[in-house]
């Protein structure tokens, strides 16, 4: 079949083509690539960009109608305006609440022990913060300094979503979340210094079952009043003042070496699959950034945009670097490392099951076994919107959803396994969705074979079939000896099992 | 209590000195030691990589005979009085109508009259009559029986199957396509077998029904899709998968390609044939009984032949007999008796019993005093004070009874056996070092066996029937 006109657009006359630098991000990346002699991949086609932008920005597959509308547009600014639309959609906050819930360990029980009511409250605060696009410094400050009931003040659960409430463990969670740093790799003295700021976090029960108040506990001893921040800056803690306030003040200050840097690097990694510092939650001197000036640039942008994270999303999504094809031109091993092509990766468990449900018009049942009685989610709930890590399904577990035990990015496991493939290729659950899912039946029933195939392609792969693909599908019906309906089922099955569907690319 | 390792350590260290890791004395093992040995990641080690650490499983020790385990899981908690611990002398308020236990072929051992086949082969298995944990709720009792630990701590421990899967599975060079931990046929559901070990150590639940003409193992056999259509589909997938073609030689896609190869080896290749029970003679299938449990036992034997290290038969036989206990027992125990006796004989005939542990247990026993009144009408409630387990093969001697319950089957009389005692015995026969660390997502130091400070209840391993070593 040779070069695919949509996926390998750069090599196809009249489409895609070479990527040109469109801003500071691209200047930095492309200059560096030229210096090391790596040719960047071509610019992705509109079809590839469309699907990628939906999946990366809102964790949602475009519908056939959305795909067709975008592909029909002749507006030269169509990519930028699509990005603006996506950043305004409700799914943006839903999807990023899922991501943040992994980091903030939002889970009712085992071994994180929030309790369902508290998990819901924590999640509710998170969703609302994202819906309002709360400035990131304010977001962090609320998480770090709140006091009150776990059932009424969502962010206090940050200090409860840990497996151990010792000050060093609290400091560890804070450093991991907001500094992208792993304190276990720090010298012991620095760990102890940071723990001082969390040594007066108190917990007390109320009369209500499982309710707990998180508060500034003056009764707990402060190891020292001469405290030291992780960057070595010294401060004097005042008696009677919550030291978490001192820490938060230091952390979100504009010259803090960790705070803005951590989050822009994470956003880059979330969108691009690989951090400028990688892994994104392992920032330390001996793990330097690939592009230090790119990180500096994004950091400065975030601060000058008053910590509006959507500004960073917009910058990255609009760059040619982000919009490069996933098919590399250079097979040099350093090409992938240097951002010369978009990294392919398997869809997240929640995104995948939502996409399958959207395509077929079916739903998955999610439940939580803790505490009894079971929590059964209403049918039709999207997996990306599940508020609590204890609410799950066998599919989500099989496909490596984050267990939310530690808040580490790597808890999510997107590596393909034979059992995942068996489930998709050959299980009765997937077969039933394909054979009986009402949304898919509507497409499969179309009398005109080409219209049927077009509907399938737009629905599953968000693009039109090529002539070659039309020919292959027609030939399949002949060679298989199947009737039209069953041959169409097999084509739908093949598209759903294709790398093109199961991967972000 | 809690002196488990104090009792066991010396003997084990003498046995294991050369074979396993040079783990210092248990109590001395520090977290830093473990990190140096690569046993546990700190929270700093990528979780995604953690599962791929080389196993701590040393090759089986010279003395370790067992290679596989078949766990017959009696979900619901079968009555001990109406199976392996009959009490006719306690009177009909305890024994109910099942008051004529039968003598087995081993003198002095008698079992319930509904088990004539097992009565003929008591030399193959031993009965543990002093099982105890005192827990009377299904979930927490299931957890304790299968992890050895009481529920409710900060850690969710993995069950035996997951631990065996870790030590005997992919990390230990297990090359089988069949996942190392299989459940026939439905997962336990209310119990996360893998615990903190995570996704990779979950059991593979077959689904389907082995008693049907075609055992439709979920993912392996798809009803209504012929092999020819499977092949056609696979070709179509390759013809249409544009991205796969564009990235044909891309090393990033290697795991994807490998996962497909393995999947099709099971769907279309020889890998899946292990589930094709039609390859067995009719006579053999009849011997097991043409029902789901009987054919599950047969499937389990075939899996053991293929080297699968752990198979759970989740026997959903309605053993939670709150109402009309005796009707259920009369209906279900004969089926169990026939299949289990055949399994032991068949494993033995195949030369596999020596290397295969068969473990029969529910999460608890049942109220010894029959509840005759409505609505129970001769029912029995949950009873965790004392119950029975059965072990056979893999180095466990047969023909023995370990411990006893009191005259009414209400309390342990002699030789209590806590879940950890039984589980540790199984690990030991498999050559799994109780001192070996388990990978923990937060880098906590957690071992196969309990550390002293865990205060796990124990009365010692089943040394009485583990003595003979090959």
Boltz contact constraints between the chains, C-beta under 6 A:
constraints:
  - contact:
      token1: [A, 4]
      token2: [B, 242]
      max_distance: 6.0
  - contact:
      token1: [A, 4]
      token2: [B, 246]
      max_distance: 6.0
  - contact:
      token1: [A, 7]
      token2: [B, 242]
      max_distance: 6.0
  - contact:
      token1: [A, 7]
      token2: [B, 243]
      max_distance: 6.0
  - contact:
      token1: [A, 7]
      token2: [B, 246]
      max_distance: 6.0
  - contact:
      token1: [A, 8]
      token2: [B, 246]
      max_distance: 6.0
  - contact:
      token1: [A, 110]
      token2: [B, 156]
      max_distance: 6.0
  - contact:
      token1: [A, 111]
      token2: [B, 154]
      max_distance: 6.0
  - contact:
      token1: [A, 163]
      token2: [B, 154]
      max_distance: 6.0
  - contact:
      token1: [A, 182]
      token2: [B, 44]
      max_distance: 6.0
  - contact:
      token1: [A, 184]
      token2: [B, 42]
      max_distance: 6.0
  - contact:
      token1: [A, 184]
      token2: [B, 43]
      max_distance: 6.0
  - contact:
      token1: [A, 184]
      token2: [B, 44]
      max_distance: 6.0
  - contact:
      token1: [A, 185]
      token2: [B, 44]
      max_distance: 6.0
  - contact:
      token1: [A, 327]
      token2: [B, 246]
      max_distance: 6.0
  - contact:
      token1: [A, 369]
      token2: [B, 190]
      max_distance: 6.0
  - contact:
      token1: [A, 405]
      token2: [B, 441]
      max_distance: 6.0
  - contact:
      token1: [A, 406]
      token2: [B, 43]
      max_distance: 6.0
  - contact:
      token1: [A, 406]
      token2: [B, 441]
      max_distance: 6.0
  - contact:
      token1: [A, 406]
      token2: [B, 442]
      max_distance: 6.0
  - contact:
      token1: [A, 410]
      token2: [B, 46]
      max_distance: 6.0
  - contact:
      token1: [A, 410]
      token2: [B, 47]
      max_distance: 6.0
  - contact:
      token1: [A, 410]
      token2: [B, 48]
      max_distance: 6.0
  - contact:
      token1: [A, 411]
      token2: [B, 47]
      max_distance: 6.0
  - contact:
      token1: [A, 413]
      token2: [B, 48]
      max_distance: 6.0
  - contact:
      token1: [A, 415]
      token2: [B, 255]
      max_distance: 6.0
  - contact:
      token1: [A, 416]
      token2: [B, 255]
      max_distance: 6.0
  - contact:
      token1: [A, 416]
      token2: [B, 256]
      max_distance: 6.0
  - contact:
      token1: [A, 416]
      token2: [B, 259]
      max_distance: 6.0
  - contact:
      token1: [A, 417]
      token2: [B, 259]
      max_distance: 6.0
  - contact:
      token1: [A, 418]
      token2: [B, 259]
      max_distance: 6.0
  - contact:
      token1: [A, 418]
      token2: [B, 262]
      max_distance: 6.0
  - contact:
      token1: [A, 418]
      token2: [B, 263]
      max_distance: 6.0
  - contact:
      token1: [A, 421]
      token2: [B, 259]
      max_distance: 6.0
  - contact:
      token1: [A, 421]
      token2: [B, 260]
      max_distance: 6.0
  - contact:
      token1: [A, 421]
      token2: [B, 263]
      max_distance: 6.0
  - contact:
      token1: [A, 422]
      token2: [B, 219]
      max_distance: 6.0
  - contact:
      token1: [A, 422]
      token2: [B, 263]
      max_distance: 6.0
  - contact:
      token1: [A, 423]
      token2: [B, 219]
      max_distance: 6.0
  - contact:
      token1: [A, 425]
      token2: [B, 263]
      max_distance: 6.0
  - contact:
      token1: [A, 426]
      token2: [B, 219]
      max_distance: 6.0
  - contact:
      token1: [A, 426]
      token2: [B, 222]
      max_distance: 6.0
  - contact:
      token1: [A, 426]
      token2: [B, 267]
      max_distance: 6.0
  - contact:
      token1: [A, 427]
      token2: [B, 218]
      max_distance: 6.0
  - contact:
      token1: [A, 427]
      token2: [B, 219]
      max_distance: 6.0
  - contact:
      token1: [A, 431]
      token2: [B, 222]
      max_distance: 6.0
  - contact:
      token1: [A, 472]
      token2: [B, 239]
      max_distance: 6.0
  - contact:
      token1: [A, 476]
      token2: [B, 236]
      max_distance: 6.0
  - contact:
      token1: [A, 480]
      token2: [B, 232]
      max_distance: 6.0
  - contact:
      token1: [A, 490]
      token2: [B, 233]
      max_distance: 6.0
  - contact:
      token1: [A, 494]
      token2: [B, 236]
      max_distance: 6.0
  - contact:
      token1: [A, 494]
      token2: [B, 237]
      max_distance: 6.0
  - contact:
      token1: [A, 494]
      token2: [B, 240]
      max_distance: 6.0
  - contact:
      token1: [A, 497]
      token2: [B, 237]
      max_distance: 6.0
  - contact:
      token1: [A, 498]
      token2: [B, 241]
      max_distance: 6.0
  - contact:
      token1: [A, 499]
      token2: [B, 241]
      max_distance: 6.0
  - contact:
      token1: [A, 499]
      token2: [B, 243]
      max_distance: 6.0
  - contact:
      token1: [A, 499]
      token2: [B, 244]
      max_distance: 6.0
  - contact:
      token1: [A, 500]
      token2: [B, 242]
      max_distance: 6.0
  - contact:
      token1: [A, 500]
      token2: [B, 243]
      max_distance: 6.0
  - contact:
      token1: [A, 505]
      token2: [B, 243]
      max_distance: 6.0
